[in-house]
Amino acid sequence: MAYTKAGGEAVNRYSKKAYDDLRIRVKKGEKEIIQARAKELDKSLNQYVTDLIKEDIKKSNT
Protein backbone atom coordinates (compact mmCIF):
# COMPACT_ATOMS: atom_id res chain seq x y z
CA MET A 1 0.00 0.00 0.00
CA ALA A 2 1.38 3.38 -0.97
CA TYR A 3 1.85 6.11 1.62
CA THR A 4 -0.29 9.18 1.11
CA LYS A 5 -0.40 12.45 2.99
CA ALA A 6 -4.08 11.89 3.84
CA GLY A 7 -3.31 8.42 5.17
CA GLY A 8 -0.50 9.74 7.34
CA GLU A 9 -2.75 12.45 8.73
CA ALA A 10 -5.43 9.85 9.52
CA VAL A 11 -2.89 7.76 11.43
CA ASN A 12 -1.79 10.84 13.37
CA ARG A 13 -5.39 11.71 14.29
CA TYR A 14 -6.01 8.16 15.48
CA SER A 15 -2.80 8.10 17.49
CA LYS A 16 -3.70 11.35 19.27
CA LYS A 17 -7.05 9.84 20.30
CA ALA A 18 -5.76 6.40 21.26
CA TYR A 19 -2.37 7.02 22.87
CA ASP A 20 -0.67 9.29 25.39
CA ASP A 21 2.91 10.37 24.80
CA LEU A 22 5.53 9.85 27.46
CA ARG A 23 9.02 11.24 26.98
CA ILE A 24 11.97 10.07 29.00
CA ARG A 25 15.55 11.25 28.98
CA VAL A 26 18.62 9.17 29.61
CA LYS A 27 22.31 10.03 29.71
CA LYS A 28 24.31 9.90 26.51
CA GLY A 29 25.10 6.33 25.55
CA GLU A 30 22.38 4.76 27.69
CA LYS A 31 19.84 4.78 24.87
CA GLU A 32 21.99 2.43 22.81
CA ILE A 33 22.35 0.06 25.78
CA ILE A 34 18.58 0.03 26.35
CA GLN A 35 17.88 -0.47 22.63
CA ALA A 36 20.35 -3.35 22.49
CA ARG A 37 18.61 -5.08 25.42
CA ALA A 38 15.20 -4.59 23.79
CA LYS A 39 16.56 -6.11 20.58
CA GLU A 40 17.93 -9.11 22.53
CA LEU A 41 14.39 -9.69 23.79
CA ASP A 42 12.98 -9.19 20.28
CA LYS A 43 10.97 -6.14 21.39
CA SER A 44 10.73 -2.58 20.23
CA LEU A 45 12.17 0.05 22.54
CA ASN A 46 8.63 1.22 23.31
CA GLN A 47 7.39 -2.28 24.12
CA TYR A 48 10.42 -3.00 26.31
CA VAL A 49 9.93 0.14 28.39
CA THR A 50 6.15 -0.26 28.72
CA ASP A 51 6.58 -3.92 29.72
CA LEU A 52 9.03 -2.92 32.46
CA ILE A 53 6.63 -0.27 33.76
CA LYS A 54 3.68 -2.68 33.77
CA GLU A 55 5.78 -5.31 35.56
CA ASP A 56 6.78 -2.79 38.24
CA ILE A 57 3.19 -1.67 38.76
CA LYS A 58 2.05 -5.29 39.06
CA LYS A 59 4.74 -5.96 41.71
CA SER A 60 3.76 -2.87 43.71
CA ASN A 61 0.11 -3.96 43.81
CA THR A 62 0.85 -7.31 45.44
N, C-alpha and C positions, 0 to 999 in steps of 0.2 A: 504494500500500500504506500502510495506516495505521500510525502509530508506536504501539507498545505498550511498557509498562514491561519486560515479559519479553523482548521483542525487543532493546531497548536493553541490557539486562543480558547477553544472549547476545553481542551485538557487543562489549561491554566484555570479556567473558571471552576471546573469540577474540583481541582486540587484545593482551591481556596475554600470551597464549601466543605470538603471531606477531611481535610488535614490541617493540623496546626504546625507551625514551623518552630523548631527549637534549635538555637545556634549555640554551639559550645566552642570554646577556644582551648587549645593545648599549646604547649611550648614547641618551638621549632624542633622538628625531627620526630616528635611523638606521633604525629599523624601517620607517618609512614609505618611506624611500628604497629599502630592500631590497625591500619589497613592490611598489613601483612598477616596479622593474627586473624582478621576477618576472612581473608582469602584462604588461610589454612583450614578454616571451618566451613569453607564454601558458602560464605554469606557476604552480602553487601555490607558496606560500612554502616549504613543506616540500620539494617536488620541486626547486626552484631550489637550495636549500641542499644537499640530498643529492647533486644532480648536481655541484655545485662540489667537494664533498668527494671524490666518486668520481674526478673528473677529476684532482684533486691527487694522489690515491693512485696513479692510473695513471701520472702523470708521474714520481713518485718511484721507481717500480719499473722504469723504463727506463734 
